[in-house]
Every structure is written in C-alpha cells, then in structure tokens.
Amino acid sequence: MIQLFNSIIKSKTDSFVAINLGNHYLKGVIVKDGKASDFFLVPRKNISEDLKAVWQEKKISTNRVKISLKDHSTLVRYFAFPKLDRKKLRQTLFYELNKHIPFSPEEVYFDFSILEEVSANELFLLLAVAKKELINSTIDIFEKEKKQIIDISLDSVCLINAFLNFYKEEKKVNTAIIDIGYNFSTLTILRKGTPFITRDLTFGAKDILGALSNIKSVPADNIDSWIANAANHKDFLELSQSNIASLSREAKSSFDYFEVNKGERIEKLFLTGGLASITGIGQIFSDYLETEAILLDNLQNLATLDTAAFGRLKNNLAVVSGLML
C-alpha cells in the first residue's frame, strides 16, 4: 500500500475522523474502533465554522483527524531514481527535487513511496509534494479548533490507496481513474497496478454545473439538488455532453501518451466524484476514450454505512475511503 506524508504527521489510532477538504464540500467519515460509524458531506464555506457545526451535529467525541487535500500547490510525480538506502534516498531526493517539480525544494514538504525496483541499481518512485504554506495554514486552522491531525495526504494518493486495496484483481490490466473534482479533475493511469502518471485536468464539475445552471435557469445554489434527482439525469447528460466530452478529450491526450510510450492500451476507466454517479455518464467517457468506464464504488471499508442517504452520496467519499486505510 502507498502511504505518504508520514514525514510530516503520522500516528496509529482506531478512532478518528477522516476528512477530505474538497473545494466545494467538506466530506468525511467518523471512524470508531476501526469501523466507519457515520459520515457527513457539507458545503465548504468557512472550515473552522464547518468543523464546529459537524462536531456538534454528529456529536463526535474524538478530536483526532486525518485529512486529504487537493490543490494546485500539490502534485504527484513518478520517475526512476538510483537505488539507495531510505535515509540517503530522502536526502539525495531533496537535492534533486528541482528537476522534478516547479517549486523550490525549500518551500515544500515532500514524501515518497518506492513503487518497484526497476533494476539492481534503480527504483521507480512516487513523489508527493505540497507547498508548506498550504500545509501550515491547514494545520493552523485545525489546531485552533483543537483538532489533532494524525495524518495528511493528497486526494490522488488516497484514491490510489483505495483502488489498490479494493480492486486487487485489476492489477492484471492497465487502468485509469478520473476524479471529477469541483474546480478541476484529476487523472491517474496505472500500468498493471503500478501508478504511471497523475495529472490535473482543467475541466471540473464547476464548469459543467455553471453551464447547466445558465441553460436551465436554475440558481447555482440549487443546481446540486436538481442533479440529485435521478429523474433529471437524462436531461443533464443531453445538456452537459459537450462539456463532459471536453473533459474526456483532455484525458485522451494522457491515454495516447501512455499507449505510445508503453505500446499497450488502457483497458478500464474508473470514475469517481459526485458527478460520476449520474446514470449514463460513464458511456460518454467510454465512447470518447474507447475503453470500459466503471463507477469506483467497491469501497469495502465503508460497508458499515449502509443507509439510503449514504447510498446516494457514497461516490463523494472514495477519497475518504483511501484516507481511512
């Protein structure tokens, strides 16, 4: 399993709250004695006030939290690197960071995971990076609310963790994951279970929902409720097809890059994010990307949340599921 940012904050506990700090929603699962006991999904307005409201409404007794972030000041990279012992690897990697990221090494926190040994002298690494300003400001918010952060990770890493844990049979084929985020989406391609590329896509739910709001004359604040009604899904797909196609075309360039470099096809695409649960949306991705599109929902560590409300919203919690591991 890939676990990152342990160099920043990491500790073991069976009771905590896993929180995905989304750009549009604050999404979380309350974990008691190692099992998911409740969940929440609230519009993100002011994180401090949002936390107070959630803790009060859900009567949460623990103040331990795990959080995941998605921001343009975070990124994930994959590359080959000389084989060294772990301590020396970290030191050497720090001095080599400017070759792999657009930020100064001094302004970021970083962590890495060894994905595989390429040869006797070379490793294939996953590098996760976040600007210190983002991490420190997030920590400051939670500390002021007397919350003890025990883990920090990135959304894309959490999704990889969830996928590799709950879709073990898919390690035999080449796969991709598209997380349809609010401000922007993220694509990760895995070559037979080993992450190959992670990149942000400019199109997100905000673009799709904004256009739909104008066409249907539905206020932006009400558009989520309109989409939540399954009776409107067909209308949604007809009106949003061009925007969804634009997102698919963005992903296609990375699909082509993989196929040219590896000489292999991507056989399955897994979709997650709130819009991924729209009936029929997978077919649009399938048509443009010429591969099978599947909802990423086999999240076994959320199985204890078997309620009607959870069933409607569970596709918003894939990142949180990976954060819980």
Sequence and secondary structure as in RCSB ss.txt:
>XXXX:A:sequence
MIQLFNSIIKSKTDSFVAINLGNHYLKGVIVKDGKASDFFLVPRKNISEDLKAVWQEKKISTNRVKISLKDHSTL
VRYFAFPKLDRKKLRQTLFYELNKHIPFSPEEVYFDFSILEEVSANELFLLLAVAKKELINSTIDIFEKEKKQII
DISLDSVCLINAFLNFYKEEKKVNTAIIDIGYNFSTLTILRKGTPFITRDLTFGAKDILGALSNIKSVPADNIDS
WIANAANHKDFLELSQSNIASLSREAKSSFDYFEVNKGERIEKLFLTGGLASITGIGQIFSDYLETEAILLDNLQ
NLATLDTAAFGRLKNNLAVVSGLML
>XXXX:A:secstr
     TTTSB   SSEEEEEE SSEEEEEEEETTEEEEEEEEE S HHHHHHHHHHHHT    EEEEEE  TTEE
EEEEEEE   HHHHHHHHHHHGGGT SS GGGEEEEEEEEEEEETTEEEEEEEEEEHHHHHHHHHHHHHTT EEE
EEEEHHHHHHHHHHHH GGGGGS EEEEE  SS EEEEEEETTEEEEEEEES  HHHHHHHHHHHHT  GGGHHH
HHHSGGGHHHHHHHHHHHHHHHHHHHHHHHHHHHHHHS    EEEEESGGGGSTTHHHHHHHHHTSEEEE    G
GGTT  SHHHHHHGGG HHHHHHT 
